Amino acid sequence: MLYINCPHCGLRSQNEFAYGGDATVKRPELNKEISDQEWDNFVYLRKSPRGKHLELWHHISGCRQWIKVERDTSTHEIFKTYKANEAIE
Amino acid sequence: MQKYSVFSLIKNAFSDHQNWEVAWKDPTPKKEYDVIIIGGGGHGLATAYYLAKEHNITNVAIIEKGWIGGGNVGRNTTIIRSNYMHDENGLFSEFGMDLWRKMSQDLNYNVMFSPRGIINLAHSDAQMNAYSRRGNSMRLNGIDAVLLNRDEVQKLIPMADFSDNVRFPIFGGLMQPSAGTARHDAVAWGYARQADSMGVDIIQNCEVTGFDVSNGKILGVRTSKGEIKAKKVGLCVAGSTNILAEMLNMTLPIETHLLQACVSEPIKPLLDHVVTFGAGHFYCSQSDKGEMVMGGDLDGYNSYSQRGNLPTLQHVLTEGIAMFPFLSKLKMLRTWGGIMDMSMDGSPIIDKTHINGLYLNCGWCYGGFKATPASGWTFAHTIAQDRVHDLNAGYSLNRFSTGNLIDEKGLGTKTWIS
């Protein structure tokens, strides 16, 4: 069982959360002309690192806020959690 | 190479089985090979075997970080099937079914292929319609498919929950009678033994630490046992693909996720088929030892841990008990996990790359084991001829940017949703 420290609610079990994927993926700017390659990068390509991974989780059975979690993908250690709009150190 | 037969078994019984030849050698790596295959799993071993057998390329090394067959080929639920709707997947997998049927003879190794049939249960009229469409698509590609009604399903698997007032009543199912199971370890060992006998070097406990690439051409790999030169290099490393891709400065349409499986204590023969639950993600078959072999959802977040987490197991077995209530009475014998290379459309990639002489085989998601022979066969062709075969032409790396996805399940890019 993972225990995730929701920045809004405190420490809760993973059962309350839904995963949202890589949080470092940035949608291209709306007003900018972009190439197929840039769109491909955004929609499909993922680093999927072994080690530290910044990811989105949705506290769907709690406060229903999206949060960011920095977690190790091989040990499952959770280093830090952030509010969705919080600056990442 | 010593031929395995009933006669060699009797002969070796007289010497207390002390004089069997080793099944494969443990060589030190040479300075250079024509082809290096990274990854000594089912696909890598099969690729080396077909390189030697079909293309007469025998100056080949398989480099494996751990031991051969220690990854997903030894961790899957041994299911073999070709019940796909899309042409690319159907034709590729059905080609593989032919190789499965011949495999024990071909490898002189009993892989215990057991075409016992797979039944996908349907729990609504809409699902029956979808299965009817999928079955028809399969039959158009020459794959056997039978649509079963509720009574026909009940005759085959009377132990399923056919009582009234269940949350997901069984409406019927889609069956592929020629699908089945095989002994997964034997597949790895059989391919390894034959590849070794044809001159392939199987190098275990040898981790790849880097690549030598110059002017867009692969020159060799750096490993924990030193540098090894090669004209061509094939990647066959499933869940570790992204780790090697990073060394090559490549970003791929793949995420690595954890999938669990488990077996119950052994019980008397009960279940003749492979059965999948249609209202969730759960599948079950009974091994020759009598264990119920079960699996289901991914753990649901990026993971390289090869160890599962209990909430997912509980969720999967809840579905299992909804389908087969008797499972609740069984004790769990073992659970384990493997790391899956989940591609963004659920279909694999077998292709060349932008680096000359570097070839990619990945993205197998849940379905790597059944694809072992067809994957090895087509990957060997792609490496040997430096061009893709018709069978794996659809499994291109650039299909994501060109929009030619093979999205069998229509799930999109959220690979962890099932």
Interface residues (C-beta under 8 A of the other chain):
Chain A: M1 L2 S13 Q14 N15 Y19 G21 D22 D36 Q37 D40 N41 V43 Y44 L45 R46 K47 S48 P49 R50 H53 E55 R71 T73 S74 T75 H76
Chain B: N242 I243 E246 T251 L252 P253 I254 E255 T256 G300 Y301 N302 S303 Y304 S305 N309 L310 P311 M344 F400 S401 T413 K414 W416
